Amino acid sequence: MLELHDLPQGKLGPRLLGVFLRGGARRIAYTTEPLRAWIEARYTLPARASFAVKAPNGVDLARYEGLPAASMARSELGLAEGFTAGYTGHLYAGRGLTLLEDLARRNPDVHFLWVGGEPAAVRSWQARLDGAGRDNVRLMGFVPNAELPRLQAACDVLLMPYERHIAVSSGGDTSATASPMKVFEYLAAGRTILSSDLPVLREVLNSENAILLPPEDTTAWDTALRLVAKDPSLRARLGARARADAEQYSWTGRQKRILDGLEAGREA
């Protein structure tokens, strides 16, 4: 069995995938529909329906049980009290950081919490924000993953402003095929989500569990942020639906979907 999270890379990757498919492959698990479409267009897959299984990334739901209200989480973590918009993840190109910077400029009364990033990137952004006088942005840098749920819970709204091209550590662009772990963590945190409206993200997000916005359109993001900041009932509704939808993306459920029927003699 092979699990795919991205297109095979370089000259050798597609060849090795072809060798796998010709060499007794029993199943491919793929995270997004563009991955499946690429594979089916390039290779001849076994006819049985169980060969290709969709398995988006997931979340450890147990870590998100019993999270405190946002204001209580802020108090426990020693964060400033007030409406808080959070971003968790790397600070690579394509993650919408300039949009976040502009939102902070337009909304000086909102606290912005950035969690994650390599030390050099954190230092660079801190210097840039300090130089611009952005004292409503707090950069946390890297934190142990176990601390992430409570930091996300400390936010009233969670931001995912992916641009049309998303860089990763290797420098590639994953905007067409990404299944970001952040999506599932944000859902599980039960907070309002503002997300870029990218086709691949719509496989998980929709107008019931998030507010989907044009990538790189700061004005649209600013309008949406102001809307949710003044409407607690909207935040409560979106957050509740997000948490409910997270239930279908547990890691355990994902494992069962991928492995179901692989035992000898049971595969359909």
Buried (B, 14 or more C-beta within 10 A) or exposed (E): EEEBBBBBEEEEEBEEBBEBBEEEBEBBBBBBBBBBEBBEEBBEBEEEEBBBBBBBBBBBBEBBEEBBEBBEBBEEBEBEEEBBBBBBBBBBBBBBBBBBBBBBBBBEEBBBBBBBBBEEBBEEBBEBBEEEEBEBBBBBBEEEEEEBBBBBBBBBBBBBBBBEEBBBEEEBBBBBBBBBBBBBBBBBBBBBBBBBBBEBBEBBBEEEBBBBBEBBBBEBBBEBBBBBBEEEEBBEBBBEBBBEBBEEBBBEBBEEBBBBBEEEEEEE
